[in-house]
Amino acid sequence: MAEKQSRDEQIGFHKGSLSTLAKERQELTRIVSIVEQLMQMHIGALKELGVDVEKEAKEVSKDAGSGSKRKAPIEDIL
């Protein structure tokens, strides 16, 4: 009987964890959407001011690519 209770507790724990993580993912998606909207507003304002945003983005990505380090996968961290 103790084994059955332990299994049921484990199942409940994992289901609760998944439920919490799904809600966290939903909130993160909402935050990313807001950040994207704000970025688009700033890009539009810079374009109106005559800044070539695409040119600057290419320069930034080129600079970042030359010295970038790959991050370890989460499995390696855990």
CNS distance restraints for C-alpha pairs under 8 A (distance, minus, plus):
assign (resid   1 and name CA) (resid   5 and name CA) 6.33 0.50 0.50
assign (resid   2 and name CA) (resid   6 and name CA) 6.09 0.50 0.50
assign (resid   3 and name CA) (resid   7 and name CA) 6.14 0.50 0.50
assign (resid   4 and name CA) (resid   8 and name CA) 6.15 0.50 0.50
assign (resid   5 and name CA) (resid   9 and name CA) 6.03 0.50 0.50
assign (resid   6 and name CA) (resid  10 and name CA) 6.17 0.50 0.50
assign (resid   7 and name CA) (resid  11 and name CA) 6.19 0.50 0.50
assign (resid   8 and name CA) (resid  12 and name CA) 6.13 0.50 0.50
assign (resid   9 and name CA) (resid  13 and name CA) 6.06 0.50 0.50
assign (resid  10 and name CA) (resid  14 and name CA) 6.21 0.50 0.50
assign (resid  11 and name CA) (resid  15 and name CA) 6.10 0.50 0.50
assign (resid  12 and name CA) (resid  16 and name CA) 6.00 0.50 0.50
assign (resid  13 and name CA) (resid  17 and name CA) 6.10 0.50 0.50
assign (resid  14 and name CA) (resid  18 and name CA) 6.14 0.50 0.50
assign (resid  15 and name CA) (resid  19 and name CA) 6.18 0.50 0.50
assign (resid  16 and name CA) (resid  20 and name CA) 6.19 0.50 0.50
assign (resid  17 and name CA) (resid  21 and name CA) 6.07 0.50 0.50
assign (resid  18 and name CA) (resid  22 and name CA) 5.98 0.50 0.50
assign (resid  19 and name CA) (resid  23 and name CA) 6.41 0.50 0.50
assign (resid  20 and name CA) (resid  24 and name CA) 6.24 0.50 0.50
assign (resid  21 and name CA) (resid  25 and name CA) 6.04 0.50 0.50
assign (resid  22 and name CA) (resid  26 and name CA) 6.20 0.50 0.50
assign (resid  23 and name CA) (resid  27 and name CA) 6.26 0.50 0.50
assign (resid  24 and name CA) (resid  28 and name CA) 6.09 0.50 0.50
assign (resid  25 and name CA) (resid  29 and name CA) 6.12 0.50 0.50
assign (resid  26 and name CA) (resid  30 and name CA) 6.36 0.50 0.50
assign (resid  27 and name CA) (resid  31 and name CA) 6.26 0.50 0.50
assign (resid  28 and name CA) (resid  32 and name CA) 6.13 0.50 0.50
assign (resid  29 and name CA) (resid  33 and name CA) 6.19 0.50 0.50
assign (resid  30 and name CA) (resid  34 and name CA) 6.41 0.50 0.50
assign (resid  31 and name CA) (resid  35 and name CA) 6.23 0.50 0.50
assign (resid  32 and name CA) (resid  36 and name CA) 6.07 0.50 0.50
assign (resid  33 and name CA) (resid  37 and name CA) 6.28 0.50 0.50
assign (resid  34 and name CA) (resid  38 and name CA) 6.31 0.50 0.50
assign (resid  35 and name CA) (resid  39 and name CA) 6.14 0.50 0.50
assign (resid  36 and name CA) (resid  40 and name CA) 6.18 0.50 0.50
assign (resid  37 and name CA) (resid  41 and name CA) 6.31 0.50 0.50
assign (resid  38 and name CA) (resid  42 and name CA) 6.37 0.50 0.50
assign (resid  39 and name CA) (resid  43 and name CA) 6.10 0.50 0.50
assign (resid  40 and name CA) (resid  44 and name CA) 6.09 0.50 0.50
assign (resid  41 and name CA) (resid  45 and name CA) 6.28 0.50 0.50
assign (resid  42 and name CA) (resid  46 and name CA) 6.14 0.50 0.50
assign (resid  43 and name CA) (resid  47 and name CA) 6.16 0.50 0.50
assign (resid  43 and name CA) (resid  53 and name CA) 6.98 0.50 0.50
assign (resid  44 and name CA) (resid  48 and name CA) 6.24 0.50 0.50
assign (resid  45 and name CA) (resid  49 and name CA) 6.34 0.50 0.50
assign (resid  46 and name CA) (resid  50 and name CA) 6.41 0.50 0.50
assign (resid  46 and name CA) (resid  51 and name CA) 5.36 0.50 0.50
assign (resid  46 and name CA) (resid  52 and name CA) 7.86 0.50 0.50
assign (resid  46 and name CA) (resid  53 and name CA) 7.18 0.50 0.50
assign (resid  47 and name CA) (resid  51 and name CA) 5.19 0.50 0.50
assign (resid  47 and name CA) (resid  52 and name CA) 6.55 0.50 0.50
assign (resid  47 and name CA) (resid  53 and name CA) 6.82 0.50 0.50
assign (resid  52 and name CA) (resid  56 and name CA) 6.54 0.50 0.50
assign (resid  53 and name CA) (resid  57 and name CA) 6.08 0.50 0.50
assign (resid  54 and name CA) (resid  58 and name CA) 6.25 0.50 0.50
assign (resid  55 and name CA) (resid  59 and name CA) 6.42 0.50 0.50
assign (resid  56 and name CA) (resid  60 and name CA) 6.20 0.50 0.50
assign (resid  57 and name CA) (resid  61 and name CA) 6.14 0.50 0.50
assign (resid  58 and name CA) (resid  62 and name CA) 6.01 0.50 0.50
assign (resid  59 and name CA) (resid  63 and name CA) 6.16 0.50 0.50
assign (resid  60 and name CA) (resid  64 and name CA) 6.07 0.50 0.50
assign (resid  61 and name CA) (resid  65 and name CA) 5.92 0.50 0.50
assign (resid  62 and name CA) (resid  66 and name CA) 6.52 0.50 0.50
assign (resid  63 and name CA) (resid  67 and name CA) 7.20 0.50 0.50
assign (resid  64 and name CA) (resid  68 and name CA) 5.77 0.50 0.50
assign (resid  72 and name CA) (resid  76 and name CA) 6.20 0.50 0.50
assign (resid  72 and name CA) (resid  77 and name CA) 6.80 0.50 0.50
assign (resid  73 and name CA) (resid  77 and name CA) 6.71 0.50 0.50
assign (resid  74 and name CA) (resid  78 and name CA) 6.18 0.50 0.50
